[in-house]
Amino acid sequence: MMKRIRPIWFSILLVLAIYAVAVRFSEFQEILSLFKNAQPAWVAVAIILQIGTYLAAAGVYHDILHTLAFHVRVALLTRIYLAMSFLTHILPVGAFTGSVYFTRTLKRFGLSQGQGAAVSLVAMVTGYLAFFTMLIFGMVYLIASRAASELPVMEMGIILGSIVITFFGIDRMIVHHVRITHLLRHALEVFRLKERWYLLFDRLATFMTDLAGGRLLFMQRKRAFIRPALLQITVLLLDALTIYVIFFAF
């Protein structure tokens, strides 16, 4: 059954990717026309800064995997991150496509899907931690420079609060995964579903157990969050510098 399903999903993703490229083809043409008139020296600087962004992002995943005692070369992780970024931008489903590709790729190297999901989750948490840090510094700067009169503080607070609540909810689900899987198992027995549902449940239970194990390792080594968070800040700064340099190029 699974062998029949996989080609179907691959075909669907391929069609979606072709559609996304076709829809954005005019945007690609506009970008190319802009770069034809750009100053080559500044474009070269922007490319170097962007390469630095990819290396820093790969370093985030390298450090997180190192905490799980799983070692992958930064060069390989950089290529994986580039593929993740491409998928995330072509099929932007809440960064889901990139995370699935990441866990699937590392599974071939021996990392379980649950641990791969834990790595993706920690990368997202450290990314938002870096984002919050930069945002707070930005707000302090705007207030100090008296340029914060137009700042939508309430809207920003609602968005940030929603992000925090979402991650807290996911974390609680991971912590109480045994109780959740027990309830799901009981539901399967009550409704007397077919055997394939039990197989899916077993895969979900294993996934949740691995995810909880990855979370526990990071909670035991809270300093493991520091370096990835600093690298995430580096990613944000290099991205900002790239945009700044692009203005000089045009």
Secondary structure, 3 states (H helix, E strand, C coil): CHHHHHHHHHHHHHHHHHHHHHHCHHHHHHHHHHHHCCCHHHHHHHHHHHHHHHHHHHHHHHHHHHHCCCCCCHHHHHHHHHHHHHHHHHCCCCCHHHHHHHHHHHHCCCCCHHHHHHHHHHHHHHHHHHHHHHHHHHHHHHHHCCCCCCCCHHHHHHHHHHHHHHHHHHHHHHHCHHHHHHHHHHHHHHHCCCHHHHHHHHHHHHHHHHHHHHHHHHHHCHHHHHHHHHHHHHHHHHHHHHHHHHHHHC
